[in-house]
Amino acid sequence: MKRLTEQEQLKWLNERLRYPWKLKEEQISLMVSMHSMQEVHELLTRLSRVSYELNHHPDTLVSAKDIEVSLTTHDANGLTLLDFQYAQEVEQILDNIERLRTI
């Protein structure tokens, strides 16, 4: 997969993603705080499904109820469209978890 230019990466970050993803060292990362360990488990379960479907696997760091999701395409030595598509999936999952809180 083709590595995105810096301009393409910034366009994705500024125009297509809604959450505060950080661009650093050829990867994008998002830190989120969940309300409960049940939500942590739900997020990780849903991420595993997306990983399987897209055949793309993020780095995840879990510390209590805080989760950092980091994306890069190792084969391309940087960010590709797949990373940003995965980021959109993460945002959709987080939106769905947020909606469940209000039920």
C-alpha positions as CSV (number, residue, x, y, z in Angstrom):
1,M,0.0,0.0,0.0
2,K,1.2,3.5,-0.9
3,R,2.5,5.7,1.9
4,L,0.6,9.0,2.2
5,T,2.3,12.3,1.8
6,E,2.5,14.7,4.8
7,Q,-0.1,16.9,3.1
8,E,-2.5,13.9,2.7
9,Q,-2.0,12.9,6.3
10,L,-2.8,16.4,7.5
11,K,-5.9,16.5,5.3
12,W,-7.1,13.3,7.0
13,L,-6.4,14.6,10.5
14,N,-7.9,18.0,9.9
15,E,-10.9,17.3,7.7
16,R,-11.9,13.6,8.0
17,L,-11.2,12.6,11.6
18,R,-13.2,14.1,14.5
19,Y,-11.3,12.9,17.5
20,P,-7.9,14.4,18.6
21,W,-5.5,12.0,16.9
22,K,-1.9,13.0,17.3
23,L,0.6,12.6,14.4
24,K,4.1,11.6,15.6
25,E,6.9,9.7,14.1
26,E,5.0,8.2,11.2
27,Q,2.1,7.1,13.2
28,I,-1.2,8.4,14.5
29,S,-2.3,7.9,18.1
30,L,-5.5,8.5,20.1
31,M,-5.7,8.4,23.9
32,V,-9.2,7.7,25.3
33,S,-10.5,7.3,28.8
34,M,-13.3,4.9,29.3
35,H,-15.9,5.0,32.1
36,S,-15.5,1.4,33.2
37,M,-13.5,-1.7,32.7
38,Q,-16.5,-3.1,30.9
39,E,-16.1,-0.3,28.3
40,V,-12.4,-1.1,28.0
41,H,-13.2,-4.7,27.3
42,E,-15.9,-3.7,24.8
43,L,-13.6,-1.4,22.9
44,L,-10.8,-4.0,22.7
45,T,-13.3,-6.6,21.5
46,R,-14.6,-4.4,18.8
47,L,-11.0,-3.3,17.8
48,S,-10.1,-7.0,17.4
49,R,-13.0,-7.5,14.9
50,V,-12.0,-4.5,12.9
51,S,-8.4,-5.7,12.9
52,Y,-9.5,-9.1,11.5
53,E,-11.8,-7.5,8.9
54,L,-9.2,-5.0,7.6
55,N,-6.2,-7.3,8.2
56,H,-4.6,-4.4,10.0
57,H,-3.5,-4.3,13.6
58,P,-3.0,-1.3,15.8
59,D,-0.7,-1.1,18.8
60,T,-2.8,-0.7,21.9
61,L,-1.7,0.3,25.4
62,V,-4.1,-0.2,28.3
63,S,-3.6,1.4,31.7
64,A,-6.6,0.9,33.9
65,K,-9.4,2.7,32.0
66,D,-7.1,4.6,29.6
67,I,-6.4,3.2,26.2
68,E,-4.0,4.5,23.6
69,V,-4.5,3.3,20.0
70,S,-1.6,3.8,17.6
71,L,-1.6,3.1,13.9
72,T,1.0,2.9,11.2
73,T,1.7,0.5,8.3
74,H,4.9,-1.2,8.9
75,D,5.2,-2.6,5.4
76,A,5.1,1.0,4.1
77,N,7.3,2.5,6.8
78,G,4.7,5.1,7.5
79,L,1.0,6.0,7.3
80,T,-1.3,4.7,4.5
81,L,-4.9,5.1,3.7
82,L,-5.5,1.9,5.7
83,D,-4.4,3.6,8.9
84,F,-6.9,6.4,8.5
85,Q,-9.7,4.0,7.5
86,Y,-9.0,2.1,10.7
87,A,-9.0,5.4,12.6
88,Q,-12.5,6.1,11.2
89,E,-13.6,2.7,12.5
90,V,-12.2,3.5,15.9
91,E,-14.2,6.7,16.0
92,Q,-17.4,4.9,15.0
93,I,-16.8,2.3,17.8
94,L,-16.3,5.1,20.3
95,D,-19.4,6.9,19.2
96,N,-21.4,3.6,19.6
97,I,-20.0,3.1,23.1
98,E,-21.0,6.7,24.0
99,R,-24.5,6.1,22.7
100,L,-24.8,3.0,24.9
101,R,-24.0,5.1,28.0
102,T,-27.2,7.1,27.4
103,I,-29.5,4.0,27.4
